[in-house]
């Protein structure tokens, strides 16, 4: 019996979560469903859904989650996610020493680092590697996954796609922690994560 998706397929597709890039790396090959005639890659929706579930279970077990992004389009999603799951949000420039220098005023002792893109968030990635902190990353087809411990394959270049990922992760983490019992108890809407376009 097929596993029911976290949300209806049409809602996933409306967010653009499956759209990859025209470039693809060998690291992301296993997550690609197909390549369209125009060269655009399409990510496998079942694998996206599966990885969101796995990431939610993993993140729910960690107390000190640091979520970082340099992407302006992810600001609202990251901040709302951090507020809901009690994580530390770093939006914009990731300051050197945040994870490695206990004398820094911005030092944070993270159990896990969650980034929206291994390329644009490379400073956070490098710091997490130095601090030996596990890394969860949203990766598009053009990303390399070296040093990433858990890949969430998805369109990390779209506001609605990023909002959908953070919305689902927040909801699933609260369910994993036992703070809510059902989807209906989750008091937030996808729009809360989208922000202004």
C-alpha positions as CSV (number, residue, x, y, z in Angstrom):
1,X,0.0,0.0,0.0
2,X,1.5,3.4,-1.0
3,X,2.4,5.8,1.8
4,X,0.1,8.8,2.0
5,X,1.9,12.1,1.3
6,X,2.1,14.7,4.1
7,X,-0.1,17.0,2.0
8,X,-2.1,16.5,-1.2
9,X,0.1,16.1,-4.3
10,X,-1.5,19.1,-5.9
11,X,-0.5,21.3,-3.0
12,X,3.1,20.1,-3.3
13,X,3.1,20.8,-7.0
14,X,1.5,24.3,-6.6
15,X,4.5,25.2,-4.3
16,X,7.0,24.4,-7.1
17,X,8.8,22.1,-4.7
18,X,9.7,19.6,-7.4
19,X,11.4,22.0,-9.8
20,X,15.1,21.4,-9.9
21,X,17.7,23.4,-11.9
22,X,18.9,22.9,-15.4
23,X,22.2,21.8,-14.0
24,X,22.6,18.6,-12.0
25,X,25.3,17.1,-9.9
26,X,26.0,13.4,-9.4
27,X,25.3,13.9,-5.7
28,X,21.7,14.7,-6.5
29,X,21.1,12.1,-9.2
30,X,19.2,9.7,-7.0
31,X,16.6,12.3,-6.2
32,X,15.8,13.3,-9.8
33,X,12.6,12.0,-11.3
34,X,13.1,13.2,-14.9
35,X,14.6,15.9,-17.1
36,X,12.2,17.8,-19.3
37,X,12.9,18.5,-23.0
38,X,13.8,22.1,-22.1
39,X,16.5,20.7,-19.7
40,X,14.8,21.5,-16.4
41,X,15.0,18.7,-13.9
42,X,12.1,17.5,-11.9
43,X,12.7,16.1,-8.4
44,X,11.0,12.9,-7.2
45,X,8.0,14.0,-5.0
46,X,7.9,10.8,-3.0
47,X,11.6,11.2,-2.1
48,X,11.0,14.8,-1.1
49,X,8.1,13.8,1.2
50,X,10.1,10.9,2.6
51,X,13.1,13.1,3.4
52,X,10.9,15.8,5.1
53,X,9.6,13.0,7.4
54,X,13.1,11.7,8.1
55,X,14.4,15.3,8.8
56,X,11.5,16.0,11.1
57,X,12.2,12.9,13.1
58,X,15.9,13.7,13.3
59,X,15.4,17.4,14.2
60,X,12.7,16.7,16.8
61,X,15.3,14.7,18.8
62,X,17.7,17.6,19.0
63,X,17.2,20.5,21.5
64,X,19.6,23.1,20.0
65,X,18.7,23.5,16.4
66,X,20.4,26.3,14.5
67,X,18.7,27.2,11.2
68,X,20.6,29.5,8.8
69,X,20.0,31.1,5.5
70,X,21.5,33.9,3.4
71,X,18.5,33.8,1.1
72,X,16.1,36.8,1.5
73,X,13.3,34.7,0.1
74,X,13.6,32.3,3.0
75,X,13.7,34.9,5.8
76,X,10.1,34.6,6.9
77,X,10.0,30.8,6.6
78,X,13.2,30.4,8.7
79,X,12.1,32.8,11.3
80,X,8.6,31.3,11.6
81,X,10.0,27.8,11.8
82,X,12.5,28.8,14.5
83,X,9.7,30.5,16.5
84,X,7.5,27.4,16.4
85,X,10.1,24.7,17.1
86,X,12.2,26.8,19.5
87,X,15.3,26.9,17.2
88,X,17.9,29.6,16.8
89,X,17.5,31.5,13.4
90,X,20.4,33.1,11.6
91,X,19.2,35.1,8.6
92,X,21.7,37.0,6.5
93,X,25.4,36.9,6.9
94,X,26.6,34.0,9.1
95,X,29.2,35.4,11.4
96,X,32.6,33.6,11.7
97,X,33.0,31.9,15.1
98,X,29.2,31.4,15.7
99,X,29.7,27.7,16.2
100,X,33.5,27.6,16.9
101,X,34.4,30.5,19.1
102,X,32.9,30.3,22.7
103,X,34.2,33.9,23.3
104,X,32.1,35.3,20.5
105,X,28.9,37.1,21.6
106,X,27.1,35.2,18.8
107,X,28.3,31.8,19.9
108,X,25.7,29.1,19.8
109,X,26.3,25.5,20.8
110,X,24.2,23.7,18.3
111,X,23.2,20.0,18.3
112,X,22.4,20.3,14.5
113,X,22.7,22.9,11.8
114,X,19.9,23.2,9.2
115,X,20.7,25.3,6.1
116,X,18.6,26.2,3.0
117,X,21.4,25.8,0.4
118,X,24.9,24.4,0.8
119,X,26.3,26.9,-1.7
120,X,24.8,30.2,-0.4
121,X,25.1,29.1,3.2
122,X,28.6,27.8,2.9
123,X,29.9,29.8,5.9
124,X,27.4,28.0,8.2
125,X,28.3,24.7,6.5
126,X,32.0,25.2,7.0
127,X,31.5,26.2,10.7
128,X,29.3,23.2,11.3
129,X,32.0,20.9,9.8
130,X,34.7,22.5,12.0
131,X,32.5,22.1,15.1
132,X,31.6,18.6,14.1
133,X,27.9,19.3,14.2
134,X,25.5,17.3,11.9
135,X,24.2,19.2,8.9
136,X,20.7,19.0,7.4
137,X,20.4,20.9,4.1
138,X,17.8,21.7,1.5
139,X,19.5,20.7,-1.8
140,X,18.5,21.5,-5.4
141,X,19.7,19.4,-8.3
142,X,22.7,21.8,-8.8
143,X,24.0,21.4,-5.2
144,X,26.9,19.2,-4.1
145,X,26.2,17.4,-0.9
146,X,29.7,17.0,0.5
147,X,29.6,17.4,4.3
148,X,25.8,17.3,4.3
149,X,24.5,14.5,6.7
150,X,20.9,14.7,5.6
151,X,19.7,16.0,2.3
152,X,16.2,17.3,1.8
153,X,15.9,17.3,-2.0
154,X,13.8,20.3,-3.1
155,X,13.6,23.6,-5.0
156,X,15.6,25.8,-2.7
157,X,15.2,28.8,-5.0
158,X,11.5,29.5,-4.7
159,X,9.8,31.4,-1.9
160,X,6.7,29.1,-1.9
161,X,8.8,25.9,-2.1
162,X,10.9,27.0,0.9
163,X,7.8,28.0,2.8
164,X,6.2,24.6,2.2
165,X,9.3,22.8,3.5
166,X,9.5,24.8,6.7
167,X,5.7,24.6,7.2
168,X,5.7,20.8,6.9
169,X,8.9,20.4,9.0
170,X,7.5,22.6,11.8
171,X,4.2,20.7,11.9
172,X,5.9,17.2,11.8
173,X,8.4,18.2,14.4
174,X,5.7,19.2,16.8
175,X,3.9,15.9,16.1
176,X,7.1,14.0,16.7
177,X,7.7,15.8,20.0
178,X,4.1,15.0,21.1
179,X,3.2,18.7,21.3
180,X,0.3,18.2,18.9
181,X,-1.5,15.0,18.0
182,X,-2.8,15.8,14.5
183,X,-2.4,18.1,11.5
184,X,-5.6,19.8,12.5
185,X,-4.0,20.9,15.8
186,X,-1.2,22.8,14.0
187,X,-2.4,26.4,14.3
188,X,-0.3,27.9,11.5
189,X,-1.0,28.2,7.8
190,X,1.4,27.9,4.9
191,X,0.9,31.7,4.3
192,X,2.5,32.3,7.7
193,X,5.8,31.0,6.2
194,X,5.6,32.7,2.8
195,X,6.1,36.4,3.7
196,X,5.8,39.2,1.2
197,X,6.8,38.6,-2.4
